[in-house]
Amino acid sequence: MRRGDRADYGFDAPYAPAFMALAGVFLLAMSATRLWSAAGPLHPGRAAAPGLAGLWLLLNAITFVRTTRVGKFAVWRELLEELHLTGDEALLDIGCGRGAVLLMAAKKLPRGKAVGVDLWSSTDQSGNAEQVTRRNAVFEGVASRIELHTADMRRLPFEDGAFDVVLSSLVIHNLSGAAERAKALGEAARVLRRGGRLLIADIRHTRKYARVLEACGLTMTSTRSLGVRFWYAFGPWAATRLVAARRPEDAPSASTRTGNARCFGSCMAGGAVDSCA
């Protein structure tokens, strides 16, 4: 296989590790200059301080790249295994990007369908484009099992209860404002059928996501950290957490958009939107 003849999933938020690495190198160079400058003595601690900050930034950049290129794949592989898919499910990946999770799931659906939606922003993921995802699907051998849509996660182009499984990885936090995130969560709940399962991995707001999903009739099954392999910094302050839920088998039919607005409204009662999204 020639170089480039394989799937490539790019880098998450590519500007972030680049900035951390450049700033880290700059601070290390500043520290070295101070330590070995002939311009006059400096207190060793003061001279070394920029270097320590630079080293910390470089460790953050390394952790970020390791997660985006290796760690998140290992974690999502385990999460998909835990679903025990039978192979004929309809699955939706909200914010599928270049297909890292979507195509991994598609491999487990020989008789099913993996559907991805995205707005294809290259700010959130390097080289993010529908044609890149399609090319990756060919390299992974699942091109016939996927379906891609350009769509806003706050207004999904699918019928109520259309999917057995709904996934989302590191996407919903990109929406600005609690109300907008609640709309996306409401849509994820709307398209999930009875007995269906939902998995959301994100780095912010996850405890509040759970309140919205419960207001929309879902039952929470797990809210937990996904561990050091899914850290986006050298420390737990940028850890990814999982929100997992299920629509009960005996739940009323998935709500229409009008009904979903009522579910959204229930968690906004009294204007306290920040309490539920």
C-alpha positions as CSV (number, residue, x, y, z in Angstrom):
1,M,0.0,0.0,0.0
2,R,1.4,3.4,-1.0
3,R,1.8,6.2,1.5
4,G,-1.5,8.0,1.8
5,D,-3.5,4.9,0.7
6,R,-5.1,4.5,4.1
7,A,-7.7,6.2,6.2
8,D,-6.6,9.3,8.0
9,Y,-8.7,11.0,10.6
10,G,-6.7,14.2,11.1
11,F,-6.3,16.2,14.3
12,D,-9.0,17.5,16.7
13,A,-8.9,21.3,17.1
14,P,-5.5,21.4,15.2
15,Y,-4.7,25.0,16.3
16,A,-4.7,24.0,20.0
17,P,-1.7,21.5,20.1
18,A,0.2,23.7,17.6
19,F,-0.2,26.8,19.8
20,M,0.8,24.8,22.9
21,A,3.9,23.4,21.2
22,L,5.1,26.7,19.7
23,A,4.5,28.5,23.0
24,G,6.3,25.7,24.9
25,V,9.4,25.9,22.6
26,F,9.5,29.7,22.9
27,L,9.4,29.6,26.7
28,L,12.1,26.8,26.8
29,A,14.3,28.9,24.5
30,M,13.7,32.0,26.7
31,S,14.7,30.1,29.8
32,A,17.9,28.7,28.2
33,T,18.8,32.2,27.1
34,R,18.4,33.6,30.6
35,L,20.4,30.7,32.1
36,W,23.4,31.0,29.8
37,S,23.3,34.8,29.1
38,A,26.4,36.7,29.7
39,A,24.5,39.9,30.4
40,G,24.5,39.4,34.1
41,P,23.4,37.0,36.8
42,L,19.8,36.0,37.4
43,H,18.3,34.1,40.2
44,P,18.2,30.5,38.9
45,G,14.6,30.0,39.9
46,R,13.5,33.1,38.0
47,A,15.5,32.0,35.0
48,A,14.1,28.5,35.0
49,A,10.5,29.5,35.5
50,P,9.7,30.1,31.8
51,G,11.3,26.7,31.0
52,L,9.1,24.9,33.4
53,A,6.0,26.6,31.9
54,G,7.3,25.7,28.4
55,L,7.8,22.0,29.4
56,W,4.3,21.9,30.9
57,L,2.9,23.3,27.6
58,L,4.8,20.7,25.6
59,L,3.5,17.9,27.8
60,N,-0.1,19.3,27.1
61,A,0.6,19.3,23.4
62,I,1.9,15.7,23.5
63,T,-1.1,14.5,25.5
64,F,-3.5,16.3,23.1
65,V,-2.0,14.7,20.0
66,R,-1.8,11.2,21.7
67,T,-5.5,11.4,22.5
68,T,-6.6,12.6,19.1
69,R,-4.5,10.1,17.2
70,V,-4.5,7.0,19.5
71,G,-6.4,7.3,22.8
72,K,-9.9,8.2,21.6
73,F,-9.8,5.3,19.1
74,A,-9.0,2.8,21.9
75,V,-11.7,4.2,24.1
76,W,-14.4,4.2,21.4
77,R,-13.5,0.7,20.4
78,E,-14.3,-0.4,23.9
79,L,-17.5,1.6,24.1
80,L,-18.8,0.1,20.9
81,E,-17.9,-3.4,22.2
82,E,-20.0,-2.7,25.3
83,L,-23.1,-2.0,23.1
84,H,-23.1,-5.7,21.9
85,L,-24.5,-4.7,18.5
86,T,-26.2,-7.5,16.6
87,G,-25.2,-6.1,13.2
88,D,-28.5,-4.9,11.8
89,E,-28.9,-1.7,13.7
90,A,-29.5,1.8,12.4
91,L,-26.8,4.0,14.0
92,L,-26.4,7.8,13.9
93,D,-23.1,9.7,14.6
94,I,-23.8,13.4,15.3
95,G,-20.8,15.4,14.2
96,C,-19.1,12.5,12.5
97,G,-16.2,14.5,11.1
98,R,-13.7,12.4,9.1
99,G,-15.4,9.2,10.4
100,A,-13.3,8.1,13.3
101,V,-16.2,6.7,15.3
102,L,-18.7,6.3,12.4
103,L,-16.5,4.0,10.4
104,M,-15.5,2.0,13.4
105,A,-19.2,1.4,14.2
106,A,-20.0,0.6,10.5
107,K,-17.6,-2.3,10.7
108,K,-19.9,-3.8,13.3
109,L,-23.1,-3.4,11.1
110,P,-22.8,-5.8,8.2
111,R,-26.6,-5.7,7.8
112,G,-27.3,-2.3,9.2
113,K,-26.5,1.3,8.4
114,A,-24.2,3.9,9.9
115,V,-25.4,7.5,9.3
116,G,-23.2,10.5,9.9
117,V,-24.1,14.2,10.0
118,D,-21.7,17.1,10.1
119,L,-21.3,20.7,9.0
120,W,-17.7,19.9,8.0
121,S,-15.8,22.6,9.9
122,S,-12.0,22.4,9.6
123,T,-11.6,24.5,12.7
124,D,-12.9,21.6,14.9
125,Q,-11.0,19.0,13.0
126,S,-8.2,19.3,10.4
127,G,-9.2,18.6,6.8
128,N,-12.8,17.9,7.8
129,A,-14.8,17.4,4.6
130,E,-17.5,15.0,3.3
131,Q,-15.3,13.7,0.5
132,V,-12.5,12.9,3.0
133,T,-15.0,10.8,5.1
134,R,-16.1,9.0,2.0
135,R,-12.5,8.2,1.0
136,N,-11.8,6.9,4.5
137,A,-14.9,4.7,4.3
138,V,-13.5,3.2,1.1
139,F,-10.2,2.5,2.8
140,E,-11.9,0.9,5.7
141,G,-14.1,-1.2,3.5
142,V,-17.4,0.1,4.7
143,A,-18.5,2.5,2.0
144,S,-21.7,0.6,1.3
145,R,-22.7,0.7,4.9
146,I,-22.6,4.5,5.5
147,E,-24.7,7.5,4.7
148,L,-23.6,11.1,5.1
149,H,-25.7,14.2,5.5
150,T,-24.7,17.9,5.8
151,A,-27.0,19.0,8.7
152,D,-27.2,21.0,11.8
153,M,-27.3,18.9,15.0
154,R,-30.0,21.2,16.3
155,R,-32.4,20.2,13.5
156,L,-31.7,16.7,12.3
157,P,-33.3,15.6,9.0
158,F,-34.6,12.3,10.3
159,E,-38.0,11.0,11.4
160,D,-38.8,10.5,15.1
161,G,-37.4,7.2,16.5
162,A,-35.3,6.5,13.4
163,F,-32.2,5.0,15.1
164,D,-31.3,2.2,17.4
165,V,-28.1,3.9,18.5
166,V,-27.1,7.6,18.6
167,L,-23.5,8.6,19.2
168,S,-21.7,11.9,19.5
169,S,-18.0,12.5,20.2
170,L,-16.6,15.9,21.2
171,V,-19.2,17.9,19.3
172,I,-22.0,19.4,21.4
173,H,-19.8,21.5,23.5
174,N,-18.9,23.5,20.4
175,L,-22.4,25.0,20.4
176,S,-22.5,28.4,22.1
177,G,-25.0,28.7,24.9
178,A,-27.0,26.3,27.1
179,A,-30.1,26.7,25.0
180,E,-28.4,25.7,21.8
181,R,-26.8,22.6,23.4
182,A,-30.2,21.7,24.8
183,K,-31.7,21.8,21.3
184,A,-29.1,19.4,20.0
185,L,-29.7,17.0,22.9
186,G,-33.4,17.2,22.4
187,E,-32.9,16.2,18.7
188,A,-30.7,13.3,19.7
189,A,-33.4,12.1,22.0
190,R,-36.1,12.6,19.4
191,V,-34.5,10.4,16.8
192,L,-33.8,7.5,19.3
193,R,-36.4,4.7,19.1
194,R,-37.8,2.7,22.0
195,G,-35.0,0.6,23.6
196,G,-32.4,2.6,21.7
197,R,-29.2,3.7,23.3
198,L,-27.3,7.0,23.3
199,L,-23.6,7.6,24.0
200,I,-22.2,11.1,24.2
201,A,-18.5,11.8,24.9
202,D,-17.6,15.4,25.6
203,I,-15.2,17.6,27.6
204,R,-17.7,20.1,29.1
205,H,-21.2,20.3,30.4
206,T,-21.8,16.5,30.6
207,R,-23.5,16.5,34.0
208,K,-25.9,19.1,32.6
209,Y,-26.5,17.1,29.4
210,A,-27.9,14.3,31.6
211,R,-30.6,16.6,33.0
212,V,-31.8,17.5,29.6
213,L,-31.9,13.9,28.4
214,E,-33.9,12.9,31.5
215,A,-36.3,15.7,30.8
216,C,-36.8,14.2,27.3
217,G,-37.7,10.8,28.7
218,L,-34.4,9.0,28.6
219,T,-33.1,6.9,31.4
220,M,-29.4,7.5,32.3
221,T,-27.3,4.4,32.4
222,S,-23.8,5.9,33.0
223,T,-22.0,9.2,33.6
224,R,-18.3,8.7,34.0
225,S,-14.8,9.8,33.1
226,L,-13.3,8.0,30.1
227,G,-9.9,7.9,31.6
228,V,-6.4,9.3,30.9
229,R,-6.4,8.0,27.3
230,F,-9.1,10.6,26.5
231,W,-7.5,13.6,28.2
232,Y,-6.9,16.7,26.0
233,A,-4.4,18.2,28.4
234,F,-1.7,17.0,30.8
235,G,-4.2,16.7,33.6
236,P,-7.8,15.8,34.3
237,W,-9.1,19.4,33.8
238,A,-9.6,18.6,30.0
239,A,-10.8,15.0,30.6
240,T,-13.6,13.5,28.4
241,R,-16.6,12.2,30.1
242,L,-19.3,9.8,28.9
243,V,-23.1,10.3,29.2
244,A,-24.9,7.1,28.3
245,A,-28.7,6.8,28.2
246,R,-31.5,4.6,27.0
247,R,-35.1,5.2,25.8
248,P,-37.3,2.8,27.8
249,E,-39.1,0.1,25.9
250,D,-42.4,1.2,27.4
251,A,-41.8,4.9,26.8
252,P,-44.3,6.9,24.7
253,S,-43.4,7.2,21.0
254,A,-40.5,9.5,20.4
255,S,-41.8,13.1,20.4
256,T,-42.2,15.2,17.3
257,R,-40.4,18.5,17.1
258,T,-43.3,20.2,18.7
259,G,-43.3,17.6,21.5
260,N,-39.6,17.9,21.8
261,A,-39.9,21.6,22.3
262,R,-42.1,20.8,25.3
263,C,-39.4,18.5,26.7
264,F,-36.9,21.3,26.1
265,G,-39.2,23.8,27.8
266,S,-39.6,21.6,30.8
267,C,-35.9,21.9,31.6
268,M,-36.0,25.6,31.0
269,A,-38.8,26.2,33.4
270,G,-38.4,29.5,35.2
271,G,-35.7,30.6,32.7
272,A,-33.1,28.5,34.5
273,V,-31.5,27.2,31.3
274,D,-28.1,26.8,32.8
275,S,-29.5,24.2,35.2
276,C,-30.3,21.8,32.4
277,A,-27.9,22.3,29.5
